[in-house]
Amino acid sequence: MDTAEEVVKVTIDTNCIIALDENRPQALALRKLISLSDAKRIELRVPAISASEKQKDNRYLGNFKHFKERLVRLGLESAKIIYTLNYLGVTYIGTSVLGGPTLMMLEREIHEILAPNRPIHWSGDIKENSESIKRWHKWRNTKCDVMAFWSHVWYGGGIFVSDDANFSRKKDQLINLAGGAVVTSDLALETIKNNSALSPYPEDLRDFIKRIGPQDRAPVPQTFGYYWNMQKEREVNRGRTTDTKSV
């Protein structure tokens, strides 16, 4: 890659992190991406929302620090963590930005592509041993997928890498919205080499984000709702009722 060229932005999703963690076949290609990142030949990014996914033990992390430790263990310390929209009870304080009607316009566009038949906002209670807790987990999983792509787009687009079949099925619509490319891990290296063929980042989207404000707007302060958020994580992990109006 010519160092005079703009460094390609590459975002990997939760499925890629899991593939690395479990040493799945896709891990070989993903480790090559890490090597390119370490050599500063690409800008490798990890959406902060990946920390909000359910873990192997069927629980959610109580602290973002554990997620960062996992990234280091997997060799992803050179990856840039990109923020998401703040959803109390889902995201982590210090790694999300306060949203609003304007920022949520982009979220809704992505949601309508990835999950048109699912609600964008949660409603209802979460009670132990109830059907609602299953719906909550599904809703949260969808939210994580949407927010992963939201972060990718908000922080400049580029190449989005995912082995999730839903992203592959919807890739044409996603590229039409945000430009760049949506590829599986086995095609990521080839796509980087041919980055001149990437769909351009739409000018109207670039202008839209510029009008809202700087991309690197400050995250939600660490003190803002910190203890509330941690308590709600514990309650969801225990299957207890949570105040869904704030989610």
CORFENWO-V268888 format. One record per backbone hydrogen bond with DSSP energy under -1.0 kcal/mol. CO is the residue of the C=O (numbers start at 0). NH is the residue of the N-H. If there is no record, write none. Layout:
co=<CO,CO>
nh=<NH,NH>
This chain:
co=<1,7,8,9,10,12,13,14,15,16,17,18,23,25,26,27,28,29,30,31,32,33,34,35,36,42,43,44,45,46,47,48,49,54,58,62,63,64,65,66,67,68,69,70,71,75,79,81,83,86,86,91,94,95,96,99,101,102,103,104,105,106,107,109,110,114,126,130,131,132,133,134,135,136,137,138,139,140,141,142,143,144,145,146,147,148,149,150,151,152,157,158,159,160,163,164,165,169,170,171,172,173,174,179,180,182,183,186,187,188,189,191,193,194,198,201,202,203,204,205,206,207,208,214,220,224,225,226,227,228,229,230,231,232,233,234,241,242,243>
nh=<4,42,158,44,160,16,17,18,19,20,21,23,26,29,30,31,32,33,34,35,36,37,38,40,39,9,79,11,81,49,50,51,52,57,54,65,67,68,69,70,71,72,73,75,74,78,45,47,96,89,90,94,83,219,85,103,104,106,107,108,109,110,111,113,114,117,129,134,135,136,137,138,139,140,141,142,143,144,145,146,147,148,149,150,151,152,153,154,156,155,180,10,182,12,167,168,169,173,174,175,176,177,178,198,159,161,186,190,191,192,193,194,196,197,179,205,206,207,208,209,210,211,212,216,223,228,229,230,231,232,233,234,235,236,237,239,243,245,246>
